[in-house]
């Protein structure tokens, strides 16, 4: 079945051009990830990222661009952070919430423009912070004011460039651009990770490798289960007579995803989880009480169990938060009422919206807990078995992101194929 879909995908000229265009942008992204910032040496960076959990996760997000100190070293971090901030502000400012939820596509575009603008100062701040951290860790030498300024400008330009690439990918309708770029960075590092595993092969770690692959299968099965699970609400349509013809009178279902947010809660949770460790590393070399406190905070978040608890909690919070921002039961109920649809035993309008909200909260609780457990499963295994290698933890997170992105992209590709089949028919 999938072979037929792939053949049709490449037979259709429009879809084939979209796929080739996205693959071409992946190549551009990987080339940019390996172009270092001029005037900055990067000899000692790789070992630092291999031995630091916080920066190892950040390096995962950028597809290795951060450890290369490349022109796109921040990846999509500033844009993701800006999006989180703006979506949090929709809960405080009604005008911003109205712009995002009620003004249609024009409002969404304006909201996204605010995210792009907010991403510029965030990229400058994060770029300066990363350079300062690396200098205090003695990973890079002192930079002249001119070199520092040019490096920050390059970092900001690289972050905006990646944001633009992500939007170009999203416009093609074959997946979320941000998720796909993160996916491309993870997959691009896979051959090197496999090669390093064989080079540093240690027979004493065979039980750890077996355990990892067993839990990898569990994670894949769990992500597929939670992503594909639906709660169907039966919907009926009233009969309408127009002339000599009768319309409606049919029954169908309103599908509610167990996890409507997809992989976004994982990306948001990791983005937020990185901040305490980054700030601790930024202030750790300042000395005095602030430096001591920062080092204590950094050590606190390096603990596998502490990291797992916060990760689990943030995944649940962002699953609810992102669903609340993007899914509006009132709008669904209103659209059903306009089309003559109703849920059996429930009055149209406000009562239908309340009913949908109750059902959504029930299924979302299950989805959020399950997604949080899958996210922290590698951390739990590391704590129980004593396998403390950061590559093990990153491997679980990357696996979770890869599977979720693949499933989301497959659904969007299916919708594109079905649309073309209808056109042909």
N, C-alpha and C positions, 0 to 999 in steps of 0.2 A: 504493500500500500504506500509506504513512505517512498519507495523507489519510484513509483509512478508520479508521486507529487514532486519529487526532485527533478525528474525528467521534464514534467510540465513546467516547472519553475524556470528551467533553463531554455525550454522551447519558446516560451512567451518572451518576446523581445523586451517589453516594458519591465517585466519582473527581472529578467536577466540583467538588464542595465542597472537596475536598482541594487541587485546583489553585488555586481562587479564594482559599482560605485562605492558601496560600503566597505568592501574588501580593500579597495584602493585607499580609503581613508584610514583603515587599520594600518596599512603599510606606512602611510604618512605619520601616523601616531607613533609607530615603533621607531621610525627614523628619528623623529624629534626626541624620543626618549633616550636616544644614545648620542645626542649632540650636547657636549658639556658647556656650561657657562664659561665664557672666555675669562682668563685671568685667575681661575680658581683651581687649585690642585685637589684631586679626589683619591689619592692613593690609599688613605686609611679609612675611607668611609664604609667599604663593604663589610669589613670585620665588625664595625660598630653596629651595623644594621642586623647582622646575623645574631648578635648577642643581646639585642635590646628588643623586648616584646612590643613596646609602644611604637617605636619607630619601624619595627618589622611589619606591623600591621599597616602603618602609614605607607611604607614602601610597597606593600601589597596593593593598596589602592592606586598607586601611580604606575604599577607594572614595572617596577625596578628603576623608574626615572629618578627617584629621589636618591638612591644609592649611587647613581651615575652623576648626580648633581647637574642634571640636564636642564635645558631651557624650559621644559614642562615638568619640573621637579615637583610642583605642588599638585599636579594632576587636576582633577575636578573638585578637589577639596574646598576651595573658596566658594565656588558656585553652589555646592551642596550645602555648605554652612549658611550662605546667604538665603537659600531656599528654606532651610529650617527656621531661620530667624523670622523671615516674612510670614511663614505659615503660623508660627507662634503668635505673631502680631495680629493675625486675623481674629484671634480670640479676644484681643484687647480693643482693637479699633474696628467698630462696625462698618465704617466706610471701606476699609481694606477688605473685610469679609464680603461685603456686597460686590466689590470689584471682582473678587475671585470667583464667587459662587453664582451671582445673579446677572452679570452683564455679558454673559456668553463668551464667544471666542475673542471678541475685541478686549473684554476685560481681562481674560487670561493672558493675552499678548502683552497688555500693559503691565500686568503683575509680573510676568517673566522679565520684562524690561527693567523693572525695579530690582529684580534679582541680579541681573547682569551688572547694573550700576553699583549695587552694594558689594558685588564680588570683587570690584577693582580695589577699594581700600582694604578689604579683607586679604586679598592676595598680597598687597604691599606689606601689610602687617605680618602675615604669616611668613613671607619671604625674608623679611628682616629678622624675625624671630628665629627662623631656621639657621640663618647665617650666624647669628649670635650664639646659638646653642652649639653649633659645630666649632666655633672659635673657642668657646669655653671648654669644650671637650678636647681641644688641641687637635682637631681633625683637619682643620684648614688654618692657614696662617693669617696674620693681620692684613687687612685690605685698605688701600688708600680710599679717601672719600669718593674719588672719581670712579674707581673700580666697584666700590660698594653701591653707588648710585646706579651705575650701568647694570650691575647684577640684579638689583631690585626691579629696575625697569624691564629687564629681560624676563625675569620671573613672572611679573604681572602680564606681560605680553603673551608669554607661553600659556598661562592659565586661561586668558581670554581666548587664545587660539584653540585650545582644547574644548572650551565651552562652545565655540562656534562649530567645531567638528561634531560634537555631540548633537547639536541642534540640526545640522545637516543630515545626520543619520536618522534622527527622529522624524524628519519631514518625509522620509522615504516610506514610512508606514510599515517597516519590517522589524520594529523593536524600539525600545527606549534607548536613545543615544548614550546617555550617561552610563546605564547598566552595561551596554554593549562595549563601551570603551574600557570599563573596568574588567569586563570579561576578556577582552582582547589582551589586556596587560597580564592577567593571570595565566591565560593559555600560552602566551608567548614565553613565559618563564618556565613552563612545564618541562620542555626538553632539557633545559639546563639543570632543573631540579633532579630529574631522573638521572642525568649524567653524573651529577655530584653524589647522588646516592650510591651509584655503582663505584665511583672512584673512592669514596670513603666507606666502603662496605665493611661492616663489623659484624661477624657471625653472632656475637653476643646480643645484638639488637634484633635478631630475627623475630623473637616473640613480639617486640614492639611493632615491627613492620606488619606482622600478621594481624595484630590487634587493630592497627590503623586501617588496614584494608577491610577488615570485618565491619568496623564502625563506619567506614566510608560507604559500604553497601547499605547499612542501616540508614545513614543520613540521606543517601540518594532516594531510597524507598520512602522515607518519611517526607522529604520535600515534595516528591511526586504526589504522594497521598494527600498532603495538606493543600497543595496548589491546585489539584484537580477536583477536590471535594466540593460538592455543591449542596445547598439546602433549597429545594424547590418549593415555592409557594404557589398553590393552584390559583389561577386567575381565569375568570369567565368573562365573556363579552356579551352584552345584551343584543338582542335582535333588533335590527332597524329596517323599516320598510321604506323603500324609495321607488315609487312607481309600481311596477309589477314585480320588482325584485326584492329579495330579503337578504340583508347583509348581517354578518355577525352570528351570534348564537354559538360560537365555538369556545372551547376551553384550552388553555395552555398553562405554562408555568413561568413564574418569575424566578430565575436562578440567583441565589445569593452565594457568593464564594465564601468558603470557610476562612480564607485569608485573602480579602480583596486587595490588600496593599502589596502583595507579591514580595519582591526582594528589597523594596525600599526601606522597610523597618531595619533590616540588617545593615544597610549602608548608612542610614541615619544614626543608628546605635553606635556603630564603630566610629563614625565621625565625632560624635559627642564624647565617646569614651577616650579618644585620643587627647583631648584637651588638657585634663589634669596632668598627664604624664609630660606633655609638651611644655606646659607652664612650669612644672617642677624642674625639668631639665633646663629651662630658660633661666630660672632664678637660682638653680642649685649652686652655681659658681660665684654668687654675689657675696658670700660670706655672712657672718653674723647670724642673728636669729632667723632672718628671712631665708638665708641659704640653708640653715639646718632644717627649718620647717619644710622647705621645698624638697630636700633630700628625703625626709621622712615620708612625705606625700608620694614621691616617686617610688620609694621602696614599697609603700602600701599598695599602690596600683600594680606593682610588678608581681604581687602574690597571685598565684594561679586561681585560688578559691575566691579571693576578693574580686579579681577580674571577671570570673564567671558569674558571680552574683549580680554585679552591676550590668554585665552584658545581658543576662537573662531579663533583668528588670526593664532595661531600656528597650529591648526588643518588644516586650509586651506593651509598654507605654506608647512606643511609636507605631505599633500595629493599630492600636485604638485611635491614636491621634491622626495618623494619615488617613485612615478610613473615615473618620469624622469630618475631615476637611474635604475629601474628594467624593464622598458618597452622601447624598442628601435624600433621606426618606420622604421629606415633604415634596421634593421635586418629582420623585418617582410616583408618589400617590397622585399628584396633580396631573401628570402625564397619563396615568391609567384612567383617571376620571374623564379627561378630555377625549380619550379614545373609546369611552364606553365600557371600560374594563372594571372589574371589581373582584375583591377577594370574598369568597363565600362566607356568609355569617358576619362580615365586617362592613360597616357603613363607609361609603367613599369619603375621600377628603382627609380630615384630621385623624379620624379613627383608623383609617388605612395606614397613614404615616406612622402613627403610634404602634400599630401592630407590626409593621415592617421593622421599626426600630427595636422592638422587643426581640423579634426573631434574630435580627442582625447581632444584637449584643450576646445572645446565647451562643450562636455559632462562632462569633468572633472570639469569645472567651476560650473556647476549645482550640481554635486556630492559633491564637496568640500564645497560649501555654505550650502547645505542641511545637510551634516555631521557635520559641525561646529555648525549649529543651534540646531541640536539634542543634541550635546555635552553640550551646554550651557543652554539648556532648563531648567534643574533643578535650575541653578543659577538665571535665569530670574524669575522663579516662586518664589524663595526665596526672591528676591528683591522686587517683587510686593506684596507679601502676608505678608512679615515680618517674615517668618519662617526661622530663622537663624541657626537652628541646623545643625551642620556639617555632621551629619549622613544622613540628607536629600540630601545634595550635593553629598556625597560619594555614596549614594544609586543610584543616577542617573548615575554617571560615571560607577559604577560597572555593572549596568543594561546594559549600552551601550556596555561594553566590553564583557559581558556574551553572549548577543544576537549575536554580530558579530562573536565571536569565535565559537558559536554553528553552525551558518550558514556556516562558512568556513570549519569546521570539517565535516558537513553533505555533503558538495560538494566533499570533498576528500574521504569520505566513499563511496559515490555514484560511484565515478570513480573506486575505488577498486572493488566494487561489479560488475560493468559493465565489468571490465576486466576479472573477474572470470567467468561471464556468457558467454563471448565470448570464453574463454578457454573451457568451458563445451560444447558449441555449436560445 
